[in-house]
Amino acid sequence: MNRGQKLIVAEAAASFALMMLYIWRLRFTAPRAWVFILGFFFLSHVVRGERAASLGFRAGNFRECLRTMAPVLLLLVLSLLAAGGLCGILWEFWNYQASARWIYVFPILQDMKVFEMPLPGFLGFPPFALETFAMYCFTVRFLDYVPDI
């Protein structure tokens, strides 16, 4: 295994370790630690030498790319937000019917619940879909097969 392959394996292992550390420990003790983990992912792009120019973006064609891609990106973001909201509603629907269900204690609007979740709690599901898609885009780089999105 050459040095480049070792770096790719180390980067993937460090990324996985950071994600697991956040899931198991940091989300309780340091809930904003995901910002630093996201910084690590951006740093991995810099270390790999992935620059905007290598992806086909130049200052001269940025407006053209934006004009071409903006509707597609907007549709993707809106679709992800809608899917996150729908998944959240379905999750709470099934949680409400479960015998061992989650009981949410939210400091305000306890009387405005949909199923077991206070109404403001549903605002977290759409951004979670965006975050999940970003994590998918990051981890798919380590596969030999890259599926169409």
C-alpha positions in Angstrom: 0.0 0.0 0.0 1.5 3.3 -1.0 1.5 6.6 0.9 -1.6 7.9 -0.9 -3.6 4.8 -0.2 -2.6 4.9 3.5 -3.7 8.5 3.7 -7.1 7.7 2.2 -7.6 4.8 4.6 -6.5 7.0 7.6 -8.8 9.8 6.4 -11.8 7.4 6.2 -10.9 5.9 9.6 -10.6 9.3 11.2 -13.9 10.5 9.7 -15.7 7.4 10.9 -14.1 7.7 14.4 -15.2 11.4 14.6 -18.8 10.6 13.5 -19.0 7.7 16.0 -17.5 9.9 18.8 -20.1 12.5 18.1 -23.0 10.0 18.0 -22.0 8.2 21.2 -20.5 10.9 23.4 -20.2 14.5 22.1 -23.8 15.1 21.2 -24.6 15.0 24.9 -21.5 16.7 26.3 -20.7 19.2 23.5 -23.7 19.5 21.2 -22.0 22.0 18.8 -19.0 19.8 18.2 -20.4 18.9 14.8 -19.1 22.3 13.5 -15.5 21.2 14.2 -16.2 17.8 12.6 -17.5 19.5 9.5 -14.3 21.6 9.5 -12.4 18.3 9.4 -14.3 17.2 6.3 -13.6 20.5 4.6 -10.0 20.2 5.5 -9.9 16.7 3.9 -10.9 18.4 0.6 -8.0 20.8 1.0 -5.5 18.1 1.8 -6.7 16.0 -1.2 -6.1 19.1 -3.4 -9.7 19.3 -4.5 -10.1 22.9 -5.5 -13.0 24.6 -7.2 -10.9 25.0 -10.4 -10.3 21.2 -10.6 -14.0 20.7 -10.4 -14.6 22.9 -13.4 -15.4 26.2 -11.6 -13.5 29.2 -12.8 -14.2 32.9 -12.0 -15.2 33.4 -15.6 -17.9 30.8 -15.8 -19.2 31.0 -12.2 -22.3 33.0 -13.2 -23.0 30.6 -16.1 -22.7 27.6 -13.8 -24.9 29.2 -11.2 -27.6 30.1 -13.8 -27.5 26.6 -15.1 -27.4 24.7 -11.8 -29.5 26.9 -9.5 -32.9 25.4 -10.5 -31.4 21.9 -10.0 -29.8 22.7 -6.7 -33.0 24.4 -5.5 -35.1 21.4 -6.5 -32.6 19.1 -4.7 -32.7 21.1 -1.5 -36.4 21.5 -1.5 -36.9 17.8 -2.2 -34.6 16.9 0.7 -36.3 19.3 3.1 -39.7 17.9 2.1 -38.4 14.3 2.5 -37.0 15.2 5.9 -40.3 16.7 7.0 -42.3 13.6 5.7 -39.9 11.2 7.4 -40.2 13.2 10.7 -44.0 13.0 10.5 -43.9 9.3 9.8 -41.4 8.7 12.6 -43.6 10.5 15.1 -46.7 8.7 13.8 -45.1 5.3 14.5 -43.6 6.5 17.8 -47.0 7.6 19.0 -48.4 4.1 18.5 -45.5 2.3 20.0 -45.8 0.8 23.5 -42.4 2.0 24.4 -42.4 5.4 22.9 -40.3 8.6 23.3 -41.8 11.3 25.6 -40.4 14.7 24.6 -40.0 17.4 27.2 -39.7 20.8 25.5 -39.6 23.9 27.6 -42.3 25.8 25.6 -45.5 24.9 23.8 -46.1 21.6 25.6 -49.8 21.9 24.9 -49.2 22.1 21.2 -48.2 18.6 20.3 -48.6 16.5 17.2 -48.5 12.9 18.3 -45.9 13.0 21.1 -43.7 15.8 19.7 -44.2 19.5 20.6 -44.7 21.5 17.4 -41.3 23.2 17.3 -39.6 19.8 17.4 -40.6 19.1 13.9 -38.4 21.9 12.6 -35.3 19.7 13.2 -36.3 17.0 10.7 -35.8 18.9 7.4 -32.3 20.2 8.2 -31.4 16.7 9.4 -32.2 15.4 5.9 -29.7 18.0 4.4 -27.1 16.9 6.9 -27.6 13.2 6.1 -27.3 13.9 2.4 -24.1 15.9 3.0 -22.7 12.9 5.0 -23.7 10.6 2.1 -21.9 12.7 -0.4 -18.8 12.7 1.8 -18.7 9.0 2.4 -19.5 7.9 -1.2 -16.0 9.2 -2.2 -14.5 6.2 -0.5 -16.4 3.7 -2.7 -15.2 2.2 -6.0 -18.7 2.6 -7.4 -20.2 6.0 -7.3 -23.9 5.9 -7.8 -25.8 8.5 -9.7 -27.5 11.0 -7.4 
